[in-house]
Amino acid sequence: MSKIVIVGAGYAGMMAAAHLDREGIPFTIVNNHDYHYLTILLHEAAGGRDDGEKYAIPIKEVLRKDTSELVVAEVTGIDKANRVVKTSTGDISYDYLIYSLGWVSEYFGIKGLKEYSLSITNLDSAIEIRKHIDNQFQLYTQDGDERHLRIALGGAGLTGIELMGELLDYLPKLCKSLNIPWEKVDLQCIEAMPTILPMVAEHLRPFVVETYTKKGGKLRTGTKINEVTEGVIHLDGGETVEAGTIIWTGGVRANPLLSESGFTVDRRGRAKVNEFMQSVDDEVIFIAGDSAWAEDANGRPYPPTAQNAEQMGALAAKNILLRERRRPMEPFHPRDWGTLCSLGAEVGVGSFMGVPIKGVMGALAKEGSKAKYLWELGGMRLAGNRSKYVMKL
Ligand SMILES: Cc1cc2nc3c(=O)[nH]c(=O)nc-3n(C[C@H](O)[C@H](O)[C@H](O)COP(=O)(O)OP(=O)(O)OC[C@H]3O[C@@H](n4cnc5c(N)ncnc54)[C@H](O)[C@@H]3O)c2cc1C
Protein backbone atom coordinates (compact mmCIF):
# COMPACT_ATOMS: atom_id res chain seq x y z
CA MET A 1 0.00 0.00 0.00
CA SER A 2 1.25 3.50 -0.83
CA LYS A 3 2.13 5.81 2.03
CA ILE A 4 -0.71 8.24 2.78
CA VAL A 5 -0.04 11.42 4.75
CA ILE A 6 -2.75 13.82 5.96
CA VAL A 7 -1.72 17.31 7.06
CA GLY A 8 -4.20 19.12 9.33
CA ALA A 9 -6.60 17.50 11.80
CA GLY A 10 -9.56 19.82 11.33
CA TYR A 11 -12.93 18.87 9.88
CA ALA A 12 -11.51 17.78 6.52
CA GLY A 13 -8.41 16.02 7.87
CA MET A 14 -10.27 14.17 10.61
CA MET A 15 -13.00 12.93 8.28
CA ALA A 16 -10.34 11.68 5.86
CA ALA A 17 -8.51 10.02 8.75
CA ALA A 18 -11.69 8.46 10.16
CA HIS A 19 -12.46 7.00 6.71
CA LEU A 20 -8.99 5.42 6.40
CA ASP A 21 -9.10 4.26 10.02
CA ARG A 22 -12.40 2.48 9.47
CA GLU A 23 -10.95 0.75 6.41
CA GLY A 24 -7.86 -0.29 8.39
CA ILE A 25 -5.57 1.50 5.92
CA PRO A 26 -2.23 2.74 7.38
CA PHE A 27 -1.62 6.51 7.28
CA THR A 28 0.19 9.33 9.05
CA ILE A 29 -1.61 12.46 10.24
CA VAL A 30 0.36 15.61 11.03
CA ASN A 31 -1.16 18.36 13.16
CA ASN A 32 0.12 21.13 15.38
CA HIS A 33 -1.82 19.81 18.41
CA ASP A 34 -2.52 16.29 19.63
CA TYR A 35 -6.22 17.16 19.71
CA HIS A 36 -8.90 18.03 17.16
CA TYR A 37 -10.73 21.20 18.12
CA LEU A 38 -14.30 21.94 17.10
CA THR A 39 -13.73 25.13 15.11
CA ILE A 40 -17.40 25.83 14.54
CA LEU A 41 -17.86 26.08 18.31
CA LEU A 42 -14.87 28.25 19.11
CA HIS A 43 -17.14 31.24 19.74
CA GLU A 44 -18.57 29.25 22.65
CA ALA A 45 -15.10 28.84 24.14
CA ALA A 46 -14.41 32.55 23.57
CA GLY A 47 -17.70 33.49 25.21
CA GLY A 48 -17.03 31.27 28.21
CA ARG A 49 -19.96 28.89 27.66
CA ASP A 50 -17.81 25.89 28.61
CA ASP A 51 -14.24 25.12 29.59
CA GLY A 52 -11.82 25.03 26.67
CA GLU A 53 -11.12 21.31 27.03
CA LYS A 54 -14.72 20.51 26.07
CA TYR A 55 -13.98 21.73 22.55
CA ALA A 56 -10.96 19.47 22.07
CA ILE A 57 -11.07 15.77 21.25
CA PRO A 58 -7.77 13.89 21.60
CA ILE A 59 -6.93 12.69 18.08
CA LYS A 60 -5.93 9.27 19.37
CA GLU A 61 -9.37 8.92 20.96
CA VAL A 62 -10.82 9.02 17.44
CA LEU A 63 -8.06 7.09 15.66
CA ARG A 64 -7.50 4.17 17.97
CA LYS A 65 -6.19 1.55 15.56
CA ASP A 66 -2.44 1.06 15.48
CA THR A 67 -2.56 1.47 11.68
CA SER A 68 -2.47 5.26 12.15
CA GLU A 69 0.44 7.39 13.25
CA LEU A 70 0.03 10.87 14.73
CA VAL A 71 2.88 13.35 14.32
CA VAL A 72 2.48 16.52 16.37
CA ALA A 73 4.41 19.15 14.44
CA GLU A 74 4.06 22.42 12.57
CA VAL A 75 3.90 21.89 8.80
CA THR A 76 6.25 24.40 7.18
CA GLY A 77 6.10 23.46 3.49
CA ILE A 78 5.29 20.93 0.79
CA ASP A 79 8.09 19.84 -1.52
CA LYS A 80 6.02 18.54 -4.45
CA ALA A 81 9.01 17.56 -6.56
CA ASN A 82 10.39 15.20 -3.88
CA ARG A 83 7.01 14.24 -2.36
CA VAL A 84 7.98 15.45 1.07
CA VAL A 85 6.10 17.35 3.79
CA LYS A 86 8.43 19.69 5.65
CA THR A 87 7.68 19.96 9.36
CA SER A 88 9.16 21.44 12.51
CA THR A 89 10.28 17.93 13.55
CA GLY A 90 11.67 16.79 10.20
CA ASP A 91 10.67 15.72 6.69
CA ILE A 92 7.90 13.18 6.06
CA SER A 93 7.70 11.50 2.68
CA TYR A 94 4.43 10.50 1.02
CA ASP A 95 3.01 8.69 -1.97
CA TYR A 96 -0.35 10.41 -1.47
CA LEU A 97 -0.95 13.63 0.42
CA ILE A 98 -4.22 15.02 1.75
CA TYR A 99 -3.68 18.71 2.43
CA SER A 100 -6.19 20.17 4.90
CA LEU A 101 -4.49 22.91 6.89
CA GLY A 102 -7.59 25.09 6.87
CA TRP A 103 -7.58 28.85 7.01
CA VAL A 104 -6.03 31.94 8.50
CA SER A 105 -7.60 35.36 9.16
CA GLU A 106 -7.94 37.69 6.19
CA TYR A 107 -7.21 41.34 7.11
CA PHE A 108 -7.89 42.86 3.67
CA GLY A 109 -4.83 45.09 4.03
CA ILE A 110 -6.51 47.22 6.75
CA LYS A 111 -3.68 49.04 8.49
CA GLY A 112 -3.05 47.94 12.09
CA LEU A 113 -5.88 45.38 12.12
CA LYS A 114 -3.67 42.32 12.49
CA GLU A 115 -1.43 43.95 15.09
CA TYR A 116 -4.13 45.45 17.32
CA SER A 117 -7.00 42.96 17.22
CA LEU A 118 -7.69 39.51 18.61
CA SER A 119 -9.13 36.79 16.40
CA ILE A 120 -10.60 33.31 16.75
CA THR A 121 -8.22 31.15 14.78
CA ASN A 122 -7.81 28.14 17.06
CA LEU A 123 -8.75 26.93 20.53
CA ASP A 124 -5.93 28.81 22.25
CA SER A 125 -6.88 32.11 20.62
CA ALA A 126 -10.55 31.60 21.56
CA ILE A 127 -9.63 31.02 25.21
CA GLU A 128 -7.34 34.03 25.03
CA ILE A 129 -10.30 36.23 24.04
CA ARG A 130 -12.25 35.21 27.12
CA LYS A 131 -9.25 35.80 29.38
CA HIS A 132 -8.62 39.19 27.78
CA ILE A 133 -12.21 40.30 28.37
CA ASP A 134 -12.14 39.02 31.97
CA ASN A 135 -8.94 40.96 32.52
CA GLN A 136 -10.33 44.17 30.98
CA PHE A 137 -13.40 44.02 33.22
CA GLN A 138 -11.17 43.43 36.25
CA LEU A 139 -9.11 46.48 35.28
CA TYR A 140 -12.28 48.57 35.18
CA THR A 141 -12.96 47.68 38.83
CA GLN A 142 -9.51 49.05 39.65
CA ASP A 143 -9.24 52.24 37.58
CA GLY A 144 -12.85 52.98 36.49
CA ASP A 145 -11.80 53.55 32.87
CA GLU A 146 -14.91 52.71 30.82
CA ARG A 147 -12.85 51.82 27.75
CA HIS A 148 -12.18 48.49 29.47
CA LEU A 149 -15.91 47.74 29.18
CA ARG A 150 -16.05 48.44 25.44
CA ILE A 151 -15.86 45.48 23.07
CA ALA A 152 -15.86 45.98 19.31
CA LEU A 153 -16.25 43.06 16.91
CA GLY A 154 -15.29 43.54 13.27
CA GLY A 155 -17.40 41.50 10.85
CA ALA A 156 -21.03 40.37 11.05
CA GLY A 157 -20.73 37.03 9.28
CA LEU A 158 -21.34 33.70 11.02
CA THR A 159 -18.35 33.95 13.37
CA GLY A 160 -18.96 37.55 14.44
CA ILE A 161 -22.69 37.05 15.02
CA GLU A 162 -22.22 33.78 16.90
CA LEU A 163 -19.51 35.32 19.06
CA MET A 164 -21.71 38.32 19.81
CA GLY A 165 -24.50 35.98 20.96
CA GLU A 166 -22.15 34.21 23.34
CA LEU A 167 -20.87 37.49 24.74
CA LEU A 168 -24.41 38.76 25.27
CA ASP A 169 -24.99 35.65 27.38
CA TYR A 170 -21.69 35.84 29.22
CA LEU A 171 -21.07 39.53 29.91
CA PRO A 172 -24.11 40.15 32.15
CA LYS A 173 -22.91 37.26 34.34
CA LEU A 174 -19.39 38.67 34.40
CA CYS A 175 -20.76 42.11 35.33
CA LYS A 176 -22.79 40.61 38.14
CA SER A 177 -19.80 38.77 39.56
CA LEU A 178 -17.74 41.99 39.54
CA ASN A 179 -20.54 44.39 40.56
CA ILE A 180 -20.33 46.30 37.29
CA PRO A 181 -23.61 47.88 36.07
CA TRP A 182 -24.51 46.15 32.76
CA GLU A 183 -25.57 49.52 31.25
CA LYS A 184 -21.94 50.61 31.30
CA VAL A 185 -20.91 47.85 28.89
CA ASP A 186 -20.72 48.68 25.19
CA LEU A 187 -20.73 45.69 22.82
CA GLN A 188 -20.88 46.57 19.15
CA CYS A 189 -20.40 44.67 15.92
CA ILE A 190 -19.13 46.70 12.97
CA GLU A 191 -19.80 45.46 9.43
CA ALA A 192 -18.75 47.14 6.18
CA MET A 193 -21.45 45.45 4.08
CA PRO A 194 -25.04 46.74 4.11
CA THR A 195 -26.31 43.56 5.76
CA ILE A 196 -25.44 41.00 8.43
CA LEU A 197 -25.25 37.22 7.93
CA PRO A 198 -25.34 37.00 4.12
CA MET A 199 -25.59 33.18 4.34
CA VAL A 200 -28.90 33.35 6.22
CA ALA A 201 -32.23 34.13 4.47
CA GLU A 202 -32.95 37.85 4.36
CA HIS A 203 -36.32 37.57 6.14
CA LEU A 204 -34.61 35.98 9.19
CA ARG A 205 -32.02 38.71 9.69
CA PRO A 206 -34.33 41.18 11.51
CA PHE A 207 -34.84 38.46 14.15
CA VAL A 208 -31.10 38.58 14.87
CA VAL A 209 -31.10 42.39 15.11
CA GLU A 210 -34.15 42.35 17.38
CA THR A 211 -32.71 39.60 19.63
CA TYR A 212 -29.38 41.37 20.06
CA THR A 213 -30.80 44.87 20.46
CA LYS A 214 -33.11 43.64 23.24
CA LYS A 215 -30.12 42.15 25.02
CA GLY A 216 -28.15 45.40 24.75
CA GLY A 217 -25.84 44.77 21.77
CA LYS A 218 -25.37 47.12 18.80
CA LEU A 219 -25.14 45.98 15.17
CA ARG A 220 -23.73 48.55 12.78
CA THR A 221 -23.84 47.76 9.06
CA GLY A 222 -22.44 49.80 6.15
CA THR A 223 -19.65 50.91 8.48
CA LYS A 224 -16.14 50.52 7.16
CA ILE A 225 -13.04 50.13 9.30
CA ASN A 226 -10.18 52.17 7.79
CA GLU A 227 -7.45 51.58 10.31
CA VAL A 228 -6.84 50.20 13.78
CA THR A 229 -4.36 51.61 16.24
CA GLU A 230 -3.80 50.41 19.80
CA GLY A 231 -7.25 50.34 21.41
CA VAL A 232 -8.85 52.47 18.69
CA ILE A 233 -10.86 51.65 15.56
CA HIS A 234 -10.83 54.41 12.94
CA LEU A 235 -13.97 54.31 10.84
CA ASP A 236 -14.57 55.70 7.39
CA GLY A 237 -15.84 59.27 7.86
CA GLY A 238 -13.55 60.02 10.81
CA GLU A 239 -15.43 58.47 13.75
CA THR A 240 -13.29 56.54 16.21
CA VAL A 241 -14.27 53.73 18.60
CA GLU A 242 -12.04 53.34 21.65
CA ALA A 243 -12.31 49.81 22.99
CA GLY A 244 -10.34 47.67 25.45
CA THR A 245 -11.20 44.60 23.34
CA ILE A 246 -11.11 44.59 19.55
CA ILE A 247 -11.87 41.27 17.84
CA TRP A 248 -11.65 40.69 14.08
CA THR A 249 -13.90 38.02 12.54
CA GLY A 250 -14.33 39.65 9.12
CA GLY A 251 -12.72 37.17 6.74
CA VAL A 252 -10.66 34.07 6.13
CA ARG A 253 -8.20 32.90 3.51
CA ALA A 254 -6.41 29.62 2.99
CA ASN A 255 -3.16 28.89 4.77
CA PRO A 256 -0.37 30.71 2.81
CA LEU A 257 1.70 27.51 2.68
CA LEU A 258 -0.22 26.63 -0.48
CA SER A 259 0.95 29.59 -2.52
CA GLU A 260 4.41 29.37 -0.97
CA SER A 261 4.60 25.72 -2.08
CA GLY A 262 3.77 26.61 -5.69
CA PHE A 263 0.11 25.50 -5.99
CA THR A 264 -2.29 27.29 -8.34
CA VAL A 265 -4.34 29.47 -5.98
CA ASP A 266 -7.32 31.84 -6.21
CA ARG A 267 -7.50 35.30 -4.65
CA ARG A 268 -8.30 33.71 -1.29
CA GLY A 269 -5.19 31.56 -1.45
CA ARG A 270 -7.10 28.29 -2.00
CA ALA A 271 -5.49 25.66 -4.21
CA LYS A 272 -7.36 24.60 -7.35
CA VAL A 273 -8.70 21.05 -7.42
CA ASN A 274 -10.64 19.01 -9.94
CA GLU A 275 -13.98 17.35 -9.22
CA PHE A 276 -12.18 14.51 -7.39
CA MET A 277 -10.51 16.91 -4.93
CA GLN A 278 -7.20 16.27 -6.68
CA SER A 279 -4.79 19.18 -7.02
CA VAL A 280 -4.58 20.40 -10.62
CA ASP A 281 -0.83 20.73 -10.01
CA ASP A 282 -0.12 17.21 -8.78
CA GLU A 283 -2.30 14.11 -9.10
CA VAL A 284 -1.05 12.51 -5.88
CA ILE A 285 -2.08 15.52 -3.78
CA PHE A 286 -5.70 15.89 -2.68
CA ILE A 287 -6.80 19.16 -1.10
CA ALA A 288 -9.82 19.39 1.18
CA GLY A 289 -11.66 21.89 3.36
CA ASP A 290 -11.09 25.64 3.44
CA SER A 291 -7.80 25.15 1.59
CA ALA A 292 -9.53 23.81 -1.54
CA TRP A 293 -10.64 25.88 -4.52
CA ALA A 294 -13.37 23.54 -5.74
CA GLU A 295 -16.12 24.74 -8.05
CA ASP A 296 -19.72 23.62 -8.47
CA ALA A 297 -21.32 22.86 -11.85
CA ASN A 298 -21.89 26.61 -12.40
CA GLY A 299 -18.24 27.44 -11.79
CA ARG A 300 -18.95 28.95 -8.34
CA PRO A 301 -16.41 28.09 -5.62
CA TYR A 302 -17.86 26.10 -2.74
CA PRO A 303 -17.95 28.25 0.41
CA PRO A 304 -15.53 27.53 3.26
CA THR A 305 -17.82 25.66 5.64
CA ALA A 306 -17.35 22.76 8.01
CA GLN A 307 -19.95 20.65 6.24
CA ASN A 308 -18.13 21.04 2.91
CA ALA A 309 -14.79 20.37 4.61
CA GLU A 310 -16.10 17.13 6.17
CA GLN A 311 -17.44 15.86 2.85
CA MET A 312 -14.31 16.88 0.93
CA GLY A 313 -12.06 15.14 3.45
CA ALA A 314 -14.02 11.90 3.34
CA LEU A 315 -14.09 11.98 -0.47
CA ALA A 316 -10.35 12.67 -0.75
CA ALA A 317 -9.60 9.58 1.35
CA LYS A 318 -12.11 7.49 -0.59
CA ASN A 319 -10.71 8.59 -3.96
CA ILE A 320 -7.14 7.75 -2.96
CA LEU A 321 -8.30 4.20 -2.15
CA LEU A 322 -10.28 3.96 -5.40
CA ARG A 323 -7.24 5.14 -7.36
CA GLU A 324 -5.03 2.61 -5.60
CA ARG A 325 -7.50 -0.12 -6.52
CA ARG A 326 -7.56 1.16 -10.14
CA ARG A 327 -11.24 1.99 -9.93
CA PRO A 328 -12.90 5.22 -11.11
CA MET A 329 -12.82 8.05 -8.57
CA GLU A 330 -16.03 9.76 -7.44
CA PRO A 331 -16.82 13.43 -8.09
CA PHE A 332 -17.66 15.90 -5.32
CA HIS A 333 -21.42 16.42 -5.04
CA PRO A 334 -21.90 17.69 -1.50
CA ARG A 335 -25.11 17.44 0.42
CA ASP A 336 -26.25 20.84 1.72
CA TRP A 337 -27.76 20.48 5.19
CA GLY A 338 -28.26 24.22 5.54
CA THR A 339 -26.68 26.86 7.75
CA LEU A 340 -27.34 27.29 11.44
CA CYS A 341 -26.21 30.29 13.43
CA SER A 342 -26.42 30.27 17.21
CA LEU A 343 -27.45 33.50 18.91
CA GLY A 344 -26.22 32.43 22.34
CA ALA A 345 -27.06 29.17 24.07
CA GLU A 346 -30.84 29.39 23.88
CA VAL A 347 -31.67 30.76 20.44
CA GLY A 348 -30.57 30.18 16.86
CA VAL A 349 -31.41 31.09 13.27
CA GLY A 350 -30.85 29.65 9.81
CA SER A 351 -32.14 26.76 7.77
CA PHE A 352 -32.14 22.99 8.05
CA MET A 353 -32.62 20.98 4.83
CA GLY A 354 -34.18 24.01 3.14
CA VAL A 355 -36.59 24.84 5.98
CA PRO A 356 -36.10 28.26 7.62
CA ILE A 357 -35.72 28.01 11.36
CA LYS A 358 -35.41 30.48 14.24
CA GLY A 359 -35.67 30.80 18.01
CA VAL A 360 -35.36 27.83 20.36
CA MET A 361 -35.76 25.42 17.43
CA GLY A 362 -32.70 27.01 15.85
CA ALA A 363 -30.67 26.39 19.01
CA LEU A 364 -31.90 22.79 19.23
CA ALA A 365 -31.05 22.15 15.58
CA LYS A 366 -27.54 23.49 16.22
CA GLU A 367 -27.15 21.13 19.18
CA GLY A 368 -28.36 18.30 16.94
CA SER A 369 -25.74 19.17 14.35
CA LYS A 370 -23.02 18.76 17.02
CA ALA A 371 -24.25 15.24 17.79
CA LYS A 372 -24.40 14.42 14.07
CA TYR A 373 -20.79 15.47 13.61
CA LEU A 374 -19.57 13.43 16.58
CA TRP A 375 -21.49 10.47 15.22
CA GLU A 376 -19.92 10.79 11.77
CA LEU A 377 -16.47 11.13 13.25
CA GLY A 378 -16.49 8.39 15.84
CA GLY A 379 -19.88 6.67 15.77
CA MET A 380 -21.53 5.80 19.06
CA ARG A 381 -18.19 5.96 20.88
CA LEU A 382 -18.05 9.78 20.47
CA ALA A 383 -21.72 10.67 20.07
CA GLY A 384 -22.66 8.48 23.05
CA ASN A 385 -20.09 10.35 25.11
CA ARG A 386 -21.44 13.69 24.02
CA SER A 387 -21.76 15.25 27.45
CA LYS A 388 -17.97 15.21 27.52
CA TYR A 389 -17.85 17.18 24.28
CA VAL A 390 -19.87 20.36 24.23
CA MET A 391 -23.37 18.92 24.36
CA LYS A 392 -26.06 20.47 26.45
CA LEU A 393 -28.88 18.10 25.52
C1 LIG B 1 -16.22 30.65 15.34
C2 LIG B 1 -16.49 29.94 14.04
C3 LIG B 1 -17.77 29.46 13.78
C4 LIG B 1 -18.03 28.74 12.61
N1 LIG B 1 -19.28 28.25 12.43
C5 LIG B 1 -19.52 27.48 11.37
C6 LIG B 1 -20.80 26.85 11.21
O1 LIG B 1 -21.70 27.03 12.05
N2 LIG B 1 -20.99 26.07 10.14
C7 LIG B 1 -20.00 25.83 9.21
O2 LIG B 1 -20.23 25.05 8.26
N3 LIG B 1 -18.80 26.42 9.30
C8 LIG B 1 -18.52 27.23 10.37
N4 LIG B 1 -17.28 27.82 10.49
C9 LIG B 1 -16.26 27.56 9.45
C10 LIG B 1 -15.59 26.20 9.67
O3 LIG B 1 -15.09 26.13 10.99
C11 LIG B 1 -14.48 25.95 8.66
O4 LIG B 1 -15.03 25.99 7.37
C12 LIG B 1 -13.83 24.57 8.90
O5 LIG B 1 -13.19 24.55 10.18
C13 LIG B 1 -12.81 24.23 7.82
O6 LIG B 1 -12.28 22.96 8.07
P1 LIG B 1 -10.80 22.60 7.63
O7 LIG B 1 -10.61 21.16 7.95
O8 LIG B 1 -10.52 23.07 6.26
O9 LIG B 1 -9.85 23.50 8.59
P2 LIG B 1 -9.76 23.53 10.17
O10 LIG B 1 -10.95 22.96 10.81
O11 LIG B 1 -9.36 24.93 10.50
O12 LIG B 1 -8.51 22.57 10.51
C14 LIG B 1 -7.20 22.87 10.17
C15 LIG B 1 -6.29 22.07 11.07
O13 LIG B 1 -4.94 22.24 10.66
C16 LIG B 1 -4.14 22.59 11.78
N5 LIG B 1 -3.05 23.41 11.25
C17 LIG B 1 -3.15 24.64 10.68
N6 LIG B 1 -1.95 25.05 10.27
C18 LIG B 1 -1.08 24.07 10.59
C19 LIG B 1 0.32 23.89 10.39
N7 LIG B 1 1.09 24.80 9.76
N8 LIG B 1 0.91 22.74 10.83
C20 LIG B 1 0.15 21.78 11.45
N9 LIG B 1 -1.17 21.89 11.65
C21 LIG B 1 -1.77 23.03 11.22
C22 LIG B 1 -5.08 23.31 12.72
O14 LIG B 1 -4.62 23.29 14.06
C23 LIG B 1 -6.34 22.50 12.54
O15 LIG B 1 -6.32 21.37 13.36
C24 LIG B 1 -16.99 28.55 11.64
C25 LIG B 1 -15.71 29.07 11.88
C26 LIG B 1 -15.46 29.74 13.07
C27 LIG B 1 -14.07 30.28 13.33
The ligand as an SDF file (V2000), in Angstrom:
LIG
                    3D

 53 58  0  0  0  0  0  0  0  0999 V2000
  -16.2200   30.6550   15.3380 C   0  0  0  0  0  0  0  0  0  0  0  0
  -16.4900   29.9430   14.0400 C   0  0  0  0  0  0  0  0  0  0  0  0
  -17.7690   29.4560   13.7810 C   0  0  0  0  0  0  0  0  0  0  0  0
  -18.0250   28.7390   12.6110 C   0  0  0  0  0  0  0  0  0  0  0  0
  -19.2810   28.2550   12.4320 N   0  0  0  0  0  0  0  0  0  0  0  0
  -19.5210   27.4770   11.3660 C   0  0  0  0  0  0  0  0  0  0  0  0
  -20.7990   26.8460   11.2140 C   0  0  0  0  0  0  0  0  0  0  0  0
  -21.6990   27.0340   12.0470 O   0  0  0  0  0  0  0  0  0  0  0  0
  -20.9870   26.0650   10.1370 N   0  0  0  0  0  0  0  0  0  0  0  0
  -19.9950   25.8300    9.2070 C   0  0  0  0  0  0  0  0  0  0  0  0
  -20.2260   25.0490    8.2600 O   0  0  0  0  0  0  0  0  0  0  0  0
  -18.7990   26.4180    9.2970 N   0  0  0  0  0  0  0  0  0  0  0  0
  -18.5220   27.2330   10.3670 C   0  0  0  0  0  0  0  0  0  0  0  0
  -17.2820   27.8160   10.4930 N   0  0  0  0  0  0  0  0  0  0  0  0
  -16.2620   27.5620    9.4510 C   0  0  0  0  0  0  0  0  0  0  0  0
  -15.5950   26.1970    9.6720 C   0  0  0  0  0  0  0  0  0  0  0  0
  -15.0940   26.1290   10.9870 O   0  0  0  0  0  0  0  0  0  0  0  0
  -14.4750   25.9460    8.6630 C   0  0  0  0  0  0  0  0  0  0  0  0
  -15.0270   25.9910    7.3660 O   0  0  0  0  0  0  0  0  0  0  0  0
  -13.8340   24.5690    8.9050 C   0  0  0  0  0  0  0  0  0  0  0  0
  -13.1880   24.5460   10.1810 O   0  0  0  0  0  0  0  0  0  0  0  0
  -12.8050   24.2340    7.8160 C   0  0  0  0  0  0  0  0  0  0  0  0
  -12.2830   22.9620    8.0680 O   0  0  0  0  0  0  0  0  0  0  0  0
  -10.7980   22.5970    7.6340 P   0  0  0  0  0  0  0  0  0  0  0  0
  -10.6090   21.1600    7.9540 O   0  0  0  0  0  0  0  0  0  0  0  0
  -10.5240   23.0740    6.2650 O   0  0  0  0  0  0  0  0  0  0  0  0
   -9.8540   23.4950    8.5870 O   0  0  0  0  0  0  0  0  0  0  0  0
   -9.7590   23.5280   10.1750 P   0  0  0  0  0  0  0  0  0  0  0  0
  -10.9550   22.9630   10.8110 O   0  0  0  0  0  0  0  0  0  0  0  0
   -9.3650   24.9280   10.5030 O   0  0  0  0  0  0  0  0  0  0  0  0
   -8.5120   22.5660   10.5080 O   0  0  0  0  0  0  0  0  0  0  0  0
   -7.2020   22.8710   10.1650 C   0  0  0  0  0  0  0  0  0  0  0  0
   -6.2850   22.0660   11.0720 C   0  0  0  0  0  0  0  0  0  0  0  0
   -4.9420   22.2430   10.6580 O   0  0  0  0  0  0  0  0  0  0  0  0
   -4.1370   22.5860   11.7800 C   0  0  0  0  0  0  0  0  0  0  0  0
   -3.0540   23.4130   11.2550 N   0  0  0  0  0  0  0  0  0  0  0  0
   -3.1470   24.6380   10.6800 C   0  0  0  0  0  0  0  0  0  0  0  0
   -1.9500   25.0490   10.2730 N   0  0  0  0  0  0  0  0  0  0  0  0
   -1.0830   24.0710   10.5870 C   0  0  0  0  0  0  0  0  0  0  0  0
    0.3250   23.8890   10.3870 C   0  0  0  0  0  0  0  0  0  0  0  0
    1.0870   24.7950    9.7560 N   0  0  0  0  0  0  0  0  0  0  0  0
    0.9050   22.7450   10.8290 N   0  0  0  0  0  0  0  0  0  0  0  0
    0.1540   21.7840   11.4540 C   0  0  0  0  0  0  0  0  0  0  0  0
   -1.1660   21.8860   11.6490 N   0  0  0  0  0  0  0  0  0  0  0  0
   -1.7670   23.0300   11.2180 C   0  0  0  0  0  0  0  0  0  0  0  0
   -5.0750   23.3140   12.7190 C   0  0  0  0  0  0  0  0  0  0  0  0
   -4.6210   23.2920   14.0640 O   0  0  0  0  0  0  0  0  0  0  0  0
   -6.3430   22.4970   12.5360 C   0  0  0  0  0  0  0  0  0  0  0  0
   -6.3230   21.3710   13.3640 O   0  0  0  0  0  0  0  0  0  0  0  0
  -16.9900   28.5460   11.6430 C   0  0  0  0  0  0  0  0  0  0  0  0
  -15.7110   29.0680   11.8800 C   0  0  0  0  0  0  0  0  0  0  0  0
  -15.4560   29.7420   13.0700 C   0  0  0  0  0  0  0  0  0  0  0  0
  -14.0670   30.2820   13.3320 C   0  0  0  0  0  0  0  0  0  0  0  0
  1  2  1  0
  2  3  1  0
  2 52  2  0
  3  4  2  0
  4  5  1  0
  4 50  1  0
  5  6  2  0
  6  7  1  0
  6 13  1  0
  7  8  2  0
  7  9  1  0
  9 10  1  0
 10 11  2  0
 10 12  1  0
 12 13  2  0
 13 14  1  0
 14 15  1  0
 14 50  1  0
 15 16  1  0
 16 17  1  0
 16 18  1  0
 18 19  1  0
 18 20  1  0
 20 21  1  0
 20 22  1  0
 22 23  1  0
 23 24  1  0
 24 25  2  0
 24 26  1  0
 24 27  1  0
 27 28  1  0
 28 29  2  0
 28 30  1  0
 28 31  1  0
 31 32  1  0
 32 33  1  0
 33 34  1  0
 33 48  1  0
 34 35  1  0
 35 36  1  0
 35 46  1  0
 36 37  1  0
 36 45  1  0
 37 38  2  0
 38 39  1  0
 39 40  1  0
 39 45  2  0
 40 41  1  0
 40 42  2  0
 42 43  1  0
 43 44  2  0
 44 45  1  0
 46 47  1  0
 46 48  1  0
 48 49  1  0
 50 51  2  0
 51 52  1  0
 52 53  1  0
M  END
$$$$
